[in-house]
Amino acid sequence: MLFEESDLIKDTKKKSQVIEKINKLIFLTESKLKDTEKELRAKQEEEEERRRLQDIFRNF
């Protein structure tokens, strides 16, 4: 545990810092998730296009 709950109750500055760090972590995690999802969608689209082209060339 990084901080004791009783310390946070008593020390509002420390409490604010912890909340700020948690919020920053949440923001960065959500940002990374969005980037990862975007990359995944792009790879899926590339794979679908590759399969579509393979099907076209197979039919010749």
Secondary structure as UniProt FT lines:
FT   HELIX           5..10
FT   HELIX           12..58
//
